[in-house]
Amino acid sequence: MHIPFPTKVASRNLNLYYRTKQVLFGINLDIPAQSVTALIGPSGCGKSSFLRCLNRMNDSIDGVRLQGNILLEGQDIYQKTVDVVQLRARVGMVFQKPTPFPKSIYDNVAYGPRIHGLYRHKDELDEIVIRSLERVGLFQEVQDRLHQSGTSLSGGQQQRLCIARAIAVNPEVILMDEPCSALDPVATARVEELIDELRENFTIVIVTHSLHQAARVSQKTAFFHLGELVEDGETGDLFTNPQDERTQAYITGRFG
């Protein structure tokens, strides 16, 4: 199966340094639109560092230096003229542990639309909140308690709330850093189903430690090792016919 989608995000000769330590080495990766790209590799291989480059989350870390380019629809997101707040509206993020704000369920989802002025009146904001919760399969579960705290939900519900919060501003790309690692198997299955549904409208990049998860949810997989991109390709091909012996060793469990 050939992935027919155009490239949404691309990195070109990307090097990343934390002070004097280089953590990414010459990364060239194309991330296709409206599909799920999984980043796999052992702990400390650079996959989360790479993910955080895609919406400039690393900017807040002291001593970070970046060389090379990251292009969102052909435009370099590290140009001085780029508004980082606007960038993060286009490229949303879901973290490893569910991170609802200490606010109501409603206010969690309404947060982004309020900041970015995405509605004209309260009815429109209500509609955005309800639609976002419906898209993550949460509205039926919480419709009677929208004004209770988001932190009162179960872990799996909290993570779906965080995904609803991310999509409420209608981003183009959603970054997910091990979004299921803190969840039980049932909640994980719900989030994986959700990822599959969301890719019809969003470009998704997911960091995962679970090879089974990468195989289930992604169309493209990139294997990182010691800060290098070893290889990338369509998920089925990479898992059944890896081109590099390091990929083969990782997939078959010989290291990692």
N, C-alpha and C positions, 0 to 999 in steps of 0.2 A: 504493500500500500504506500503510495507516494503522498506526502503531506502537501496539499495544493495551496496552502495559505501563504500570503506574503510575509516577509519579515517585519515584525513589530518593533522589536528591540534588538540591538546588536552591540557587542563589545568588540573593540579593535585594539589589539596590542596593549591590553590593559595590565598594568603593573600597579600593585598596591603595597604601600609600606606603612607599618605602625612604627613611627620613629625610625630606627635604623634597620628594623627587621622587615624583610620583604615577605609578604604573605601570598601574593598572587603574581604569577609570572606569565606575561604575554598572552593573556586570555583572548581568544577570538571565538565568539559564539553568536550564532543567529537564533533568535527566539521567534518562532512563527506566531502570527496572530490567531486568535480564536482557537487556541489549543492549549494543552497542558504540557509544560516542559519540566521534567524532574531533574534536580541536581542531586547526584548521589556520590558517595565516597566516605572513607573512614573519618572519624572525629578529627578535627583540626586540619582538614585538607583544604579549607578555603571556600567551601561552598556557601556558608552563611555570610562570610565577608564579601563574596561576589554578589550575593543577593542584595546585601545592604548598599552596594554601590549603585544599584539600579534605581533607587529613589533618594540617593545621597544621604542615607541614614548614617553613614560613616562620618559625615561632616562634623558631627557633634563630638567626635573623639579627638582628644589632643594628639598632635603629632602625626596625624594621618596625611599621607601624600599619595596622590594618584597620578599616574602617567597613562597616556592613551586616551581612548574615546569611548563613551557610551552614547549610542544614538537611539533616540525615540522617534520613530518614523523619520529617520534621516537627520534629525537635529541633535546636536551634541548637548546633553543635559548639564554638562559642566561648564558651559560658556558663562561668562560673567553676567550676561544679560538675563539669564534664566531665573525666574522667580521660584524659589524652592517651595514655597507654600502652594503655589499653583501646580508645580511638578508633583507634589505629594497628593494633590487632588486627582491627578491623572494616573498616578502609580500608587495604589493603596497597599497597605501592609497588614498582615495578620501574623501574630507572634506565636511562639511555642506554647506558652501558658496563656490561657484565656485572660484578657486584660480589660474587663469592662470598667468603665469609669465609675466612681462612687456616686452615681446619679441614677435616676429612674431608667427603666428599660426604654421608655419613650425618648428621654433626653440623650441616652447613649446614641440612638440612631439619628436623632435630630441634630446632633452636635456639628457634624460636617456641613450639612445644608445650611445651618445658621451661620457658620463662619464664612462660607463662600457665597452667601446670599442667593441660594438656589430656588427661592420661592417668593411669591408676592404677598400671600396672605396665609393665615393659619390653616385653612382648609387644604391648601397645597402642601404644606408641611405635613399635615396629618396623612395625606395621601402618600407622600414619599416614605414616611415611617412605616405605614401599613404595607405598602408594596415591598419594601426592603425586607420586612419580617416575613412576608408571604414567600418571597423568593428563597429564603433560607429554611422554609418549613417550620417557622417558629410562631407565626401569628396565632394559629389555633390554640397553641399551648399557653400563650401569655396574654391573650386579648382582654381577659378580665383583670389583669394586674399590670397594665402598662405603666402605672405610676408607682409601682414598687421598685425597689433597688435592683439593678442589673446583677449585683453580686449575690442576690438571693436565689439565683437560678442554679441548676446543676452544672457540672463542668462542661458537659457536652452542649447544653443550652447556652452557656456563657460563650463558648467558642463560636456557635452559630450567631449569637448576638454580635460578636466582634466582626464576623463576616458581613452581617447586615449593616453594621456601622461603616464598614469599608465600602460596600457597594452603594450606600445611600447617596454618595456624591457622584455616582455613575462614572467610576474611573475607567480607564482603558485597559490597565494592567493591574492584576492583583498578585502581590508577592506573599508567599506563605512559608514561614520558617518553622518546619516541623509542626504543623498545626494540630496533629493528632497525638503527639508524644505524651501528653498529659491526660489522655482520654481512655476510657474503657473500650472494649471491642465494639459494643453496640453503638456508642457515640461516634467512634471512628468510622464505622460503616455509614452512618448518617452523613458525616462530613464528606466522606469520599463520594457518596451519591450526589451531594450538593456540588462538589467540585466538577463532576461530570456534567451536571446541568448548566453550571455557570459558564463553562467554556464556550457555549454557543454565543455568548455576548461579551466575554472578556478574554483577554490573554492572561494565562495563569502560569506563574513560575513557583514551583514548590521544592523546598529542601526537605528531603526525607532520609531517615536512617533505614527505613524499611524497603528492602528491594521488592517485596510483594506489593507494597503500596505503589511504588513507582510503576511496576508492571501493570497494576490495575487501573491507575488513574491517568497515566501520561501517554501522550503520542510521541514525544521526543524525550530522550534521556541524555544527560551529559555527566560523564564520570570524571571527578576531580581527585587528584592524589598529590599530596605535598605541594599544594599551591599551583599545580599545573592542570590544565584541561587535557586529560589523556586522550579521550575521544568522545564524540557525540554522534547521535544518529537516531533514526526511528526506533522507538522503544523495543519493538519485537526483534528487530535486527540486532540491536546492541546486546540484548539478553541471550539470543540464540546463537549469534555469530560474531562475538566481539573480535575486533581487529588487533587489539593490543593484549599481550599476555598479562599485564597488570589488571586490566579490566576482567579478563577471564578469571584470574586468581581471586579478585574481590567478589565477583558474582558467585563463584563456586564455594566461597567461604574460607579460602585458604589464608586470607588476612582481612583485617578490618575491625 
